[in-house]
Amino acid sequence: MRRKIGRILVPVMAAMLVFGGCGNTTVVTDRVTENQTHKAENESNEPAEKEPAEDEDELNEENQEEQDKQDSEEDADEEKAEIPEESSLNIDYTSVDGLRMEKGSRISAVIKNTDSDYWKAAKKGMEQAVLDLNEYLGYKGDDAITCTIEGPKDEGGVDDQVNILDMVLTENPAVVCLSAVDMSSCQAQLEAAQEDGIPVVILDSGVESDDDLVYAYCGTDNKAAGAEAAKQLCEAIGDEGEVAVMSHIQLSQSSKDRVDGFQEEITKNHPNVRVVSVDYQLTKDDDPTAEESIEAVLEKYPDLKGYYATNQATSEAVLSVLDNYSDRSIKMIGVDMGDTQKKAIEDGKEVGSVCQNPYGMGYATIVAGARATLELESDKNIDSGFQWIDKNNIDLEAYARYLY
């Protein structure tokens, strides 16, 4: 009885929806195997012949030995019930089978923001995983596993997120799931979590920290996503010309990786394409807005052929500015997918978008968190996958989960 997320998603393409296996990325290629040791069964069911007891004391001793043996077998049966039924399992982050968390366990998730469509989709994945855990374990009422999901209102709220994380740690949850706004801001909190025996699973965006402070990372291979965006944009502009980048907050690891992956692909494989500008969303009140930065780039580079935006917010900013430059025929590639981008692709204003799998990411994060509380092995990097979406596949039901 294996309950997959695929039963929750569109049944026709369940495996693709959960971990993005639609041809653009390899998901969890280095599987960790749980090795469970089981006692070998006796080769024969026939009991060994025993010598007759010479006296009552010897008979009592034999009876006690037999009782001890039965007790030992019963204890072994109880232990076996606490581990997966199979002796060797590849880790499946789309299933909660075998994850016997303690009753009343509490999972705390601290995400980048609570308002974006992307994070709402990730939240749905987390919530479904918790529902599945409770159903699998038969937990109800006070016994149920719970999950709190908190974060700042926008992705610039570094201090707000740190304060939320501090508060969460004082509540001593079973595990913390964190997507860091600022990859360098949470070192003290991660150290405190380790001291208190609270495992930490990172999702979506990593942190600058020692590996031993983080149990696992679950998210998109952001360098690969950036490289895919570069390939698609270079093809759209005929593999020649000037392009620019508008990225989300520079302090974010996902932002850095998406920009690095994009630039590395162009440098390595597209010698006639040149990245002339890389800008980031504001982090201080006196920084230029994304729209102001884009305007400045368009004015400075009148021959610009393409624009790459690294998330939903920056994609929408680029699209809004490009509406004023319709005579320029600038090709635009985004990351993520909200309603604005969907319409832009349908109208031919956006070539396409590299879409993450936030629902599957959220689900897998809870699975990894549950494994952490049980001190089970896990992949250090869990790839939730991505999918290239353009006008040719945007209306396919199989890709509906990517259109958040």
KOLFIRO-756887 format. One record per atom (N, C-alpha, C): z, y, x; residue in one letter. Coordinates in steps of 0.05 Angstrom, whole numbers, plus 5000, padded with zeros to 4 digits. Atoms other than C-alpha are relative to their C-alpha. Layout:
N
ZYXa/...
This chain:
404
500049765017m/500050005000m/500050245017m/500249774982r/497450575041r/498950234984r/500849775015r/497151245007r/498850205018r/501449804983k/491951695040k/499950274986k/500549745012i/490952435030i/497449994985i/502650025012g/483952225011g/500249964970g/499750045029r/486552024942r/500650264987r/499349745011i/488952744933i/497550185001i/502449834997l/482353054958l/497749884984l/502450105014v/475352944932v/499549725009v/500150284991p/474752184932p/497549935016p/502550084988v/467452164955v/500150035030v/500049944971m/468852475023m/502850035010m/497149974994a/476352355032a/500550035030a/499450004971a/476352205106a/499150265013a/501049764988m/472052805122m/501850244993m/498549775008l/476353285082l/502750015013l/497350004989v/482953065111v/500050095029v/500049944972f/481153105185f/497250085010f/502349864991g/474453455186g/497949835015g/501850164985g/470452855212g/497250014989g/502749975012c/463753135189c/497950055021c/502149994980g/460053105255g/500450225020g/499849784981n/462653715292n/502449985019n/497750024982t/469053475325t/501149714999t/498750264998t/472652855348t/502950044995t/497349965009v/479452775317v/501849795012v/497950184988v/485352475356v/498749775014v/501350214986t/481352085406t/501949835016t/498050144984d/487551885445d/502349924983d/497950085019r/491651495395r/502349885016r/497650134989v/498751305412v/500749774983v/499450245015t/500850605392t/503049965000t/497250075002e/507750435366e/500349715005e/499650284994n/509949785396n/502749924990n/497550105011q/515149425356q/500349715008q/499550274991t/518348785382t/501349834978t/499050185021h/519448205334h/500749745013h/499250264990k/522947555346k/498049794992k/501950225006a/518446945350a/501349804981a/498950205018e/519246445294e/500149735014e/499850274989n/521245735309n/497449854995n/502550145003e/515245285320e/500349784979e/499650215019s/518244755275s/502150084980s/498049955021n/522044795209n/502249805000n/498050215000e/525844165224e/502450085017e/497649944984p/533044285246p/500449805022p/499450184977a/535143995313a/502349814991a/497950195007e/539343365307e/502650085015e/497449934988k/546743485320k/501749745003k/498150224996e/552043015347e/502250024979e/497849985019p/557442835296p/502450145012p/497649864990a/563643275302a/502249805005a/497950184992e/569242915338e/502650064985e/497649945014d/574743275302d/499650254982d/500349785019e/576043815250e/499750275014e/500449754986d/576644375302d/497250045009d/502849984991e/569744215330e/498250064976e/501649955024l/566944205259l/500350294991l/499649725007n/570044885244n/498450195019n/501549834980e/567045155309e/497050004994e/502950025006e/560144905290e/499350164975e/500449845024n/560845205220n/499950305006n/499949724993q/562745875251q/497450095015q/502549944986e/556645845298e/497750034981e/502249985019e/552145715239e/500250254984e/499649755015q/555146305200q/499150245017q/500849794982d/554246755261d/496950025002d/502950004998k/546946545265k/498850124975k/501049895025q/545846705191q/500450304999q/499549715000d/549147385200d/498050155018d/501849874981s/544747535260s/497250024988s/502750005013e/538447345220e/499950214979e/499949805021e/540647795163e/499850285012e/500249744987d/541648375211d/497250065010d/502749974991a/534748255240a/498250084977a/501649945024d/531748275170d/500450294992d/499549725007e/535148945156e/498650195020e/501449834980e/532449235222e/497050004995e/502850025004k/525548985206k/499150174976k/500749845024a/525749355139a/499950305007a/499949724993e/526750005176e/497750095018e/502449944984i/520149975215i/497549934985i/502550075014p/512849935194p/499649704999p/500250295004e/510949255168e/498349875021e/501750124980e/505549145220e/501350035028e/498750004974s/507448995292s/498850215019s/501349804983s/502449485322s/498350184982s/501549815017l/499850115286l/499050235016l/500949744991n/495350675307n/501250214982n/498749795016i/498451325285i/498050124980i/501749895021d/495551565219d/501450254988d/498849755009y/497052295204y/499250074972y/500849965028t/494052235134t/501749834982t/498450185016s/499451755110s/502950035008s/497149984995v/507051765103v/501249725002v/499050274999d/507651005104d/501749955025d/498350084977g/513250745148g/501950225009g/498449774991l/516651435154l/502550024982l/497650025016r/523651295128r/502050215008r/498249784994m/526951975135m/502649974985m/497450015013e/534252055117e/500050154973e/499849865026k/536052255046k/501050285005k/499149724999g/536752995036g/499150165025g/500949864977s/533053175100s/498550264992s/501349745006r/530453895104r/498250075023r/502049924981i/524154105139i/499650314996i/500449715002s/523254845156s/497450075014s/502649914989a/516255145167a/500050305002a/500349714996v/515355845196v/497150055008v/502949964996i/508056055191i/499450295007i/500849734992k/504056665212k/500150214978k/499749825023n/503656975144n/499949844974n/499750145025t/504756785072t/497950074979t/501749895020d/499157165037d/497049915002d/502850064997s/492456935066s/499249744986s/501050255013d/488156405032d/500349765019d/499750214980y/488256005096y/502849884999y/497350104998w/495755955098w/501049894973w/499450125026k/496155815023k/499049724999k/501150274999a/491755215035a/501749825017a/498350164983a/496054975093a/502649944986a/497650055015k/502155055049k/499749784980k/500550225019k/499054604996k/500149735014k/499950264985g/498054065049g/502849925007g/497250064994m/505254115071m/501549904976m/498550075025e/507954085000e/499149734990e/500950265010q/503653484983q/501249775018q/498850204983a/506153105044a/502949954993a/497250035008v/513353235023v/500249844974v/500150155025l/511752994953l/499549705005l/500650284995d/508752364981d/502349855014d/497650124987l/514752235026l/502149924979l/498050065020n/519452284967n/499249774982n/500950225017e/515151824925e/500249745015e/500050244984y/514451324981y/502949895004y/497350084995l/521951314994l/501749974975l/498550015025g/524051364921g/502350204999g/497949804999y/528151984935y/499750204977y/500149815022k/529952434876k/502650175001k/497649845002g/534952984861g/501050095027g/498749924975d/539853124917d/499049845024d/500950174978d/536852554957d/497250095010d/502749934994a/529952874959a/499850155027a/500649844976i/526953135024i/498850274990i/500949735008t/525753885019t/498650145024t/501449854980c/521354375056c/499950294993c/500349725004t/521955125062t/497750115017t/502349894985i/515755525083i/500250304999i/499649714999e/516856235106e/498350135022e/501549864979g/513356765148g/499750294993g/500549725005p/511657505155p/497850044980p/502149935019k/507057855106k/497250025013k/502549984987d/501657955158d/500349895028d/499950144974e/499757655226e/500850195022e/499049824979g/502158275263g/503050015001g/497149985002g/509358155244g/501549825020g/498750164979v/511857885311v/503050004997v/497149985002d/518958145304d/501049874974d/499250125025d/519357925231d/500149705002d/500050294997q/517357225250q/502349895017q/497850084983v/522357175306v/502750014985v/497549985016n/527957405259n/500249774980n/500050225018i/525856885208i/500749745014i/499450244985l/525956345261l/502949985008l/497149994993d/532856555284d/501749914976d/498550075024m/535456495213m/499649714993m/500550295006v/532155815203v/501649825018v/498550174981l/535355535265l/503049984994l/497250015007t/542255725241t/500649814977t/499650185022e/541155285181e/499749715008e/500050274988n/540254675226n/498249804984n/501850185014p/534154355193p/499549745017p/500650254985a/531853645212a/497750055020a/502349944982v/525453935243v/498950274993v/501349745004v/522054615251v/497049975006v/502849994997c/514554695242c/499250305003c/500449724993l/512155345274l/497150065008l/502549884991s/505655745279s/500750285011s/499049754988a/507156305328a/498050224998a/501649765000v/504356995316v/499450095029v/500249934972d/505657155390d/500749765016d/499650254986m/504856565436m/502350025021m/497949984979s/510156845485s/502650104988s/497649875013s/515357085434s/502349814994s/498150185012c/519156455417c/501549825021c/498850174980q/521656165483q/503049964996q/497150025004a/528956315470a/500749824975a/499550155024q/528556015400q/499449705005q/500750274994l/525155385426l/502249875017l/497950114984e/530555295478e/502549954983e/497750035018a/535955395424a/499649754983a/500650235017a/532554875380a/500549745016a/499650244983q/532554375438q/503049945004q/497150034996e/539954495452e/501449894975e/498850105025d/541554365379d/498849744990d/501250265008g/537353735376g/498050024977g/501949965021i/532154035329i/497249985012i/502750024989p/525053795345p/498250224988p/501849795009v/519454305339v/497149895001v/502950065002v/512254165316v/498650264997v/501649765002i/507254715329i/497549954984i/502550035015l/501554815280l/498350255003l/502049795001d/495255235282d/499850165026d/500249834977s/497055675342s/502449945018s/498050104982g/500755465404g/501850225012g/498049834987v/506255765447v/499849965030v/499750034972e/507155905521e/502849895006e/497450134997s/512655415535s/499749745014s/500050274988d/514654785572d/499449794979d/500850215019d/511754165540d/502449864987d/497750155011d/518653855532d/501450144978d/498849865023l/520554395482l/498549964974l/501750045024v/514954205434v/499449714997v/500550295006y/514353515402y/497049954998y/502950045004a/507053595382a/498750264991a/501649785011y/501554095367y/498049894981y/501950085020c/497454015304c/498350234992c/501749785007g/491454445293g/497149965008g/502850014992t/484154605307t/499850015030t/500849964972d/481154515375d/498650265002d/501149735002n/480055265380n/497950065020n/502149964981k/476055255443k/497449884991k/502450135010a/471254765412a/498950154976a/500949845023a/470955195349a/498550255010a/501349774989g/469255795391g/497349935012g/502550094989a/463855405428a/497949944978a/501850055022e/460855185362e/498950264988e/500949745009a/460555905338a/498050125019a/502049904981a/456956095402a/497349874998a/502550145003k/451755555394k/498550094975k/501349925025q/450455755322q/498950295001q/500949724998l/450056505338l/497650025018l/502349994981c/445456395398c/497449904986c/502450105014e/440755985355e/499050204980e/500849815021a/440756515300a/498650245012a/501249764988i/438757075349i/497749925019i/502250094982g/433456655385g/500849975029g/498950054974d/437956525445d/499450235020d/500549774982e/436857225473e/501150254987e/499049745010g/440357905466g/502950045004g/497249924997e/447058255463e/501649924975e/498250075022v/452858005421v/502850115005v/497249904998a/459958245407a/501949824985a/497950165012v/466557935387v/502150184988v/497749875013m/471858175337m/502049784995m/498050215002s/478057745345s/502650094987s/497449935011h/484757705311h/502050055022h/498049894982i/491257905345i/499949865027i/500350104973q/490757825420q/502349835010q/497650154992l/497757545427l/500049714990l/500150275012s/495756915388s/498449825018s/501450204984q/493856285426q/497349924987q/502550085013s/488556115374s/497950215004s/501849784994s/485356795384s/498849975028s/500850034972k/485156705459k/498049775004k/501650244996d/482256005455d/497250034986d/502549975014r/476856185404r/498150205015r/501649824983v/474556765448v/499149865026v/500750144975d/474856345512d/497849804995d/502050215006g/470955775480g/497250124995g/502549865006f/465556265455f/498750105026f/501149894976q/464756615522q/499249785020q/500650214981e/464855975563e/497449864992e/502550125009e/459255665520e/497650185007e/502249814994i/454956285528i/499450015030i/500449984971t/456056345603t/498749755011t/500950254989k/454655615615k/497249924990k/502550125012n/448755475568n/498050204989n/501849805012h/445656135545h/499750245018h/500249794979p/443556555605p/498850264990p/501349755010n/439557055563n/501650144978n/498249875020v/445357225517v/502350125015v/497849864986r/450557735539r/502150104980r/497749905016v/457457875509v/500750285010v/499649724991v/457958635512v/502750124993v/497449885008s/464658745477s/501749784987s/498050175013v/470958365457v/502250184991v/497849845011d/475858725411d/501949834984d/497950155014y/482258515377y/501350174978y/498649865021q/486058695314q/502350165012q/497949834990l/491159245323l/502749855000l/497250104999t/498259075344t/502050235000t/498249765002k/501059785346k/498750204981k/501049815020d/500460335295d/497850195010d/502049814990d/496360775341d/497549865011d/502450154992d/491260225357d/497850064979d/502149985019p/484360295325p/500049764981p/500350235018t/483259875263t/497749835008t/502350174994a/478459295265a/497450144993a/502449875008e/473459695226e/499250235019e/500649784981e/473960285274e/498949885026e/501050134975s/472959815334s/497149914996s/502750105005i/466759505302i/498050244998i/501749765002e/463860195285e/499350105028e/500449904973a/464760405358a/498049825015a/501850194987v/461259775383v/497150044991v/502649975011l/455359875337l/498650265009l/501149754990e/454560595359e/499349985030e/500550024971k/454960415433k/497749825006k/502150204993y/450159825430y/498049994977y/502049995022p/444260005385p/498249764998p/501750245000d/440559365405d/501649744995d/498350235005l/446358905386l/498649804981l/501450205017k/443558245358k/502049834983k/498250185014g/449757865337g/503050085002g/497149955001y/457157905318y/501549744994y/498350245004y/462457355322y/502850104993y/497349935009a/469057425283a/501749754999a/498550244994t/474756945297t/501949904978t/498550115022n/478356885230n/499150144974n/500949895026q/477957075156q/500250304999q/499649715002a/480757785163a/497950145017a/501949864984t/476257975221t/497149964990t/502650055012s/470257645188s/499450204977s/500349815022e/471358075126e/499750285010e/500349734988a/472158695170a/497150045011a/502749984989v/465558565206v/497950034977v/501849995023l/461958435140l/500050284986l/499849745014s/464559085109s/498650225016s/501349794983v/462059505168v/497049955001v/502950064998l/455359145173l/498550084975l/501349905024d/453959345101d/498850285004d/501149734994n/452860045129n/497850005020n/502150024979y/447959795181y/498049784992y/501850205010s/443359365138s/497350015014s/502649974987d/437259635175d/500049875028d/499850114972r/439759315241r/499549705001r/500550305001s/438958575220s/501849865020s/498250134981i/445058375260i/501049744988i/499150265009k/446757635254k/503049985004k/497150024999m/454057495239m/500949714995m/498850265002i/458056855249i/503050044998i/497149975004g/465256775225g/501549745005g/498250235001v/471256305226v/501650024975v/498650025026d/474856075163d/498150074977d/501849965023m/472256175093m/501650094975m/499049905026g/474656615036g/497750074982g/502149945020d/470956864975d/498050205011d/501849804989t/468057465012t/497949875018t/501950134982q/464957025066q/498149814985q/501650185016k/462556515015k/497650154987k/502149845012k/458657054978k/498050115021k/501749894979a/456057355043a/498049785010a/501850224992i/453256675064i/497949954979i/501950045022e/450056574996e/497950234998e/501849775001d/447057275000d/498450055026d/501549974974g/444457185072g/501250205018g/498849804982k/449157695103k/501749885022k/498650154979e/453057175143e/498549745004e/501550254994v/449456605178v/501649764992v/498250225007g/455356145169g/502750035013g/497349984990s/462456005189s/501149735010s/498650234990v/466455515230v/502649984984v/497850015019c/471455285178c/502149795008c/497950184993q/478154985194q/500849834976q/499050185021n/481954455154n/503050054996n/497149945002p/488554795136p/501649814983p/498650195017y/490354305081y/500749755016y/499450244984g/489653705127g/501950065023g/498249924978m/493154085183m/502850014990m/497349985011g/499054235138g/501249724994g/499150285006y/499553505115y/500849865026y/499550144975a/499053235186a/502550115015a/497749884988t/504353725210t/502649884989t/497650125012i/509453445161i/500349715009i/499950284990v/507652735182v/501150005029v/499049994973a/508752925255a/502950085001a/497249925001g/515253275237g/501849774991g/498450235008a/517752655201a/500349805023a/499950184977r/515952235261r/502050105021r/498249884981a/519852715305a/502949954993a/497350055008t/526152635264t/500849715004t/499550284997l/525551885271l/499849915029l/500450054972e/524351935346e/497849805006e/502450164996l/517651595341l/498050145018l/502149874983e/511951715389e/497950134983e/502149865014s/506452185370s/498050105020s/501949874982d/500052465399d/501150285006d/499149734992k/501753105437k/498250214987k/501949825013n/495453435408n/498749864977n/501150125025i/493453265336i/497850194990i/502349835007d/486453535321d/499449974970d/500550015029s/485653715247s/497150054993s/502949995005g/478153845255g/499050264989g/501449775012f/473154375233f/497349914991f/502750065010q/466454405198q/498350254999q/501949775002w/460454865205w/498950014971w/501049965028i/458755145136i/497950235000i/502049805004d/452355515120d/498749974973d/501250005027k/447655615061k/499049724992k/501050275006n/445254895067n/502149814990n/498050195008n/451954565054n/502450134985n/497749865012i/456455095023i/500749924972i/499550075027d/455654834953d/500649704996d/499550295002l/456854094969l/503049954994l/497350055008e/463053824935e/501649885023e/498650134978a/464753434998a/501450205018a/498849804983y/466454085034y/501750204985y/498549815016a/470354414979a/502750085012a/497449944989r/476954375017r/499850205023r/500349804979y/474054815072y/499650284989y/500649745012l/472655385024l/502650114988l/497449905010y/479755665019y/499950294996y/
